[in-house]
C-alpha cells in the first residue's frame, strides 16, 4: 500500500508520524510505503520544503509533488525541491499531476528528463497524468517513449468522465503502468465503508 501523507506548515509532521506509527504496528500484515506529500504546494506554502525533507529523514519512502506549474506556478522551482530531496536521500518520487494539455505534457517530459539525468529510473512515478489522454496520439506516443527510456511509471485510476492516460499506448511503448485507487475514505471521497473491492 502506498499512502500519501499531507505535510505542510499547518500540520507539520503530525500526519506522517501517525501513519508511520500505524505502519510499524501493522508491518507483519501489510507493506506500507509513505509518500511525504505537499498537498498545499511547496513554493506556495513556506516551510513545506524543509518539512518534506524532515519527513524523508524520519522514514518516508518517497517524496511527493503536486502540479508543479498549476499549483505552485513554478514547475522548475517545484521540481528542483522534489528531485533535490530524492537525490540527497536516495528515495523515490511520486508526483500527482493534474495539469492538462500541453502544459501537462511539458511537465511530464521535464520529469522524464530529470529522472534520466539523476539516475532515478525505476524510482519515479507520475500519478494521474491526465494530460496524456488530452493530447493528440502522436504527442502521447512521443511522451510515452521518453517515459519508457527514463524509467518513469504512470499510475492511473478510474476518474469518471475525465480523460486519462492511454494505457495500451503506454504499455506498448514499454512504460510501467499501474492502476490504483485514489482514496479509500477521506475528505475527497467520504462515501462507502473502506472496502477496496467496492472502490
C-alpha positions as CSV (number, residue, x, y, z in Angstrom):
1,X,0.0,0.0,0.0
2,X,1.2,3.5,-0.8
3,X,-0.1,6.3,1.4
4,X,0.3,9.9,0.5
5,X,0.6,11.8,3.8
6,X,0.0,15.5,3.8
7,X,3.0,17.5,5.1
8,X,2.8,21.3,5.3
9,X,3.4,24.2,7.6
10,X,-0.1,23.9,9.2
11,X,0.1,20.2,10.2
12,X,3.9,19.8,10.3
13,X,4.8,16.1,10.6
14,X,1.7,15.1,12.7
15,X,0.1,13.1,9.9
16,X,3.4,11.5,8.9
17,X,4.1,10.4,12.5
18,X,0.6,8.9,12.9
19,X,0.9,6.9,9.6
20,X,4.5,5.8,10.4
21,X,3.3,4.5,13.8
22,X,0.4,2.6,12.0
23,X,3.0,1.2,9.5
24,X,5.1,-0.1,12.4
25,X,2.2,-1.5,14.3
26,X,1.0,-3.5,11.2
27,X,4.2,-4.3,9.5
28,X,3.6,-8.1,9.8
29,X,0.3,-7.7,7.9
30,X,0.9,-5.1,5.2
31,X,3.7,-3.4,3.5
32,X,3.1,0.4,3.5
33,X,5.1,3.0,1.6
34,X,4.8,6.5,2.8
35,X,4.9,9.5,0.5
36,X,5.7,12.8,2.1
37,X,3.1,14.7,0.1
38,X,2.8,18.5,-0.3
39,X,-1.0,18.8,-0.7
40,X,-0.8,22.6,0.0
41,X,2.1,23.1,-2.5
42,X,5.8,23.6,-1.9
43,X,6.7,27.0,-3.1
44,X,3.3,28.5,-2.2
45,X,3.4,27.0,1.4
46,X,6.5,28.5,3.1
47,X,8.3,26.0,5.3
48,X,7.0,22.9,3.4
49,X,10.2,22.1,1.6
50,X,12.1,21.7,4.9
51,X,9.3,19.7,6.4
52,X,9.3,17.3,3.4
53,X,13.0,16.7,3.9
54,X,12.4,16.2,7.6
55,X,9.7,13.5,6.8
56,X,12.2,11.7,4.5
57,X,14.8,11.8,7.2
58,X,12.3,10.3,9.6
59,X,11.4,7.4,7.3
60,X,9.2,8.5,4.4
61,X,9.9,6.2,1.5
62,X,9.1,8.7,-1.3
63,X,8.9,12.4,-1.8
64,X,5.8,13.7,-3.4
65,X,4.9,16.6,-5.7
66,X,1.7,18.2,-6.8
67,X,1.0,20.1,-10.1
68,X,4.4,21.9,-10.3
69,X,3.0,24.6,-12.7
70,X,-0.7,24.6,-11.9
71,X,-0.5,24.7,-8.1
72,X,2.9,26.2,-7.4
73,X,3.2,28.3,-10.5
74,X,6.8,27.4,-11.0
75,X,7.5,24.0,-12.4
76,X,11.2,24.3,-12.3
77,X,11.3,25.5,-8.7
78,X,8.9,22.8,-7.6
79,X,10.9,20.0,-9.3
80,X,14.2,21.4,-8.0
81,X,12.9,20.8,-4.5
82,X,11.4,17.3,-5.2
83,X,14.4,16.0,-7.1
84,X,16.9,17.6,-4.8
85,X,15.4,15.8,-1.8
86,X,15.2,12.5,-3.7
87,X,18.8,12.7,-4.8
88,X,20.1,13.7,-1.4
89,X,18.3,10.8,0.4
90,X,18.1,8.1,-2.2
91,X,14.3,7.9,-2.1
92,X,11.7,7.6,-4.9
93,X,9.3,10.2,-6.2
94,X,5.6,10.2,-6.8
95,X,4.2,13.4,-8.4
96,X,0.4,13.9,-8.7
97,X,-0.1,15.7,-12.0
98,X,-3.5,17.0,-12.9
99,X,-2.2,19.8,-15.1
100,X,-3.7,19.1,-18.6
101,X,-2.9,19.6,-22.2
102,X,0.4,20.7,-23.5
103,X,1.3,22.2,-20.1
104,X,1.0,18.8,-18.5
105,X,2.9,17.2,-21.3
106,X,5.8,19.7,-20.8
107,X,5.9,18.8,-17.1
108,X,5.8,15.1,-17.8
109,X,8.7,15.4,-20.3
110,X,10.7,17.5,-17.8
111,X,10.1,14.9,-15.1
112,X,11.4,12.2,-17.5
113,X,14.4,14.4,-18.4
114,X,15.3,15.0,-14.8
115,X,14.8,11.3,-13.9
116,X,17.2,10.2,-16.6
117,X,19.8,12.8,-15.7
118,X,19.6,11.9,-12.0
119,X,19.7,8.2,-12.4
120,X,16.4,7.7,-10.6
121,X,14.9,5.5,-13.3
122,X,12.6,2.9,-11.8
123,X,12.0,5.1,-8.7
124,X,9.8,7.8,-10.2
125,X,6.1,7.7,-10.8
126,X,3.5,10.2,-12.1
127,X,0.1,9.7,-10.7
128,X,-3.0,10.8,-12.8
129,X,-1.1,12.3,-15.7
130,X,-4.4,13.3,-17.3
131,X,-2.6,15.3,-20.0
132,X,-1.6,12.1,-21.7
133,X,-5.2,11.5,-22.5
134,X,-5.9,15.0,-23.6
135,X,-3.4,15.4,-26.5
136,X,-3.1,14.0,-30.0
137,X,-1.9,10.4,-30.3
138,X,1.5,11.4,-31.8
139,X,2.2,13.7,-28.8
140,X,1.2,11.0,-26.4
141,X,3.4,8.5,-28.3
142,X,6.4,10.8,-28.2
143,X,6.0,11.4,-24.5
144,X,5.5,7.6,-23.8
145,X,8.9,6.9,-25.4
146,X,10.5,9.4,-23.1
147,X,8.8,7.9,-20.1
148,X,9.9,4.4,-21.1
149,X,13.5,5.5,-21.8
150,X,13.8,7.3,-18.5
151,X,12.1,4.6,-16.3
152,X,9.2,6.8,-15.2
153,X,6.0,4.9,-14.3
154,X,2.4,6.1,-14.6
155,X,-0.3,5.5,-12.0
156,X,-3.9,5.8,-13.2
157,X,-7.3,5.3,-11.7
158,X,-10.9,5.5,-13.0
159,X,-11.5,9.2,-13.0
160,X,-15.1,9.1,-14.3
161,X,-15.7,11.3,-17.3
162,X,-12.2,12.8,-17.1
163,X,-9.6,12.0,-19.8
164,X,-7.0,9.6,-18.5
165,X,-3.7,8.2,-19.9
166,X,-3.9,5.8,-22.9
167,X,-2.9,2.7,-21.0
168,X,-2.4,0.4,-24.1
169,X,-0.3,3.0,-25.9
170,X,1.9,3.5,-22.8
171,X,2.3,-0.3,-22.2
172,X,3.1,-0.9,-25.9
173,X,5.9,1.8,-25.5
174,X,7.3,0.0,-22.6
175,X,6.1,2.2,-19.8
176,X,5.2,0.6,-16.5
177,X,1.5,1.5,-15.9
178,X,-0.2,0.8,-12.6
179,X,-3.8,1.2,-11.6
180,X,-4.8,2.3,-8.2
181,X,-7.5,3.7,-6.0
182,X,-7.1,7.5,-5.4
183,X,-8.7,7.3,-2.0
184,X,-10.2,4.7,0.4
185,X,-12.3,7.0,2.5
186,X,-11.4,10.6,3.3
187,X,-12.5,14.2,2.7
188,X,-12.0,13.7,-1.1
189,X,-14.2,10.6,-1.1
190,X,-16.3,10.3,2.1
191,X,-18.5,7.5,0.8
192,X,-18.6,3.8,1.4
193,X,-17.0,1.7,4.1
194,X,-13.4,1.5,3.1
195,X,-13.9,-1.8,1.2
196,X,-11.2,-1.7,-1.6
197,X,-13.0,-4.2,-3.8
198,X,-16.1,-2.0,-3.7
199,X,-14.0,1.1,-4.6
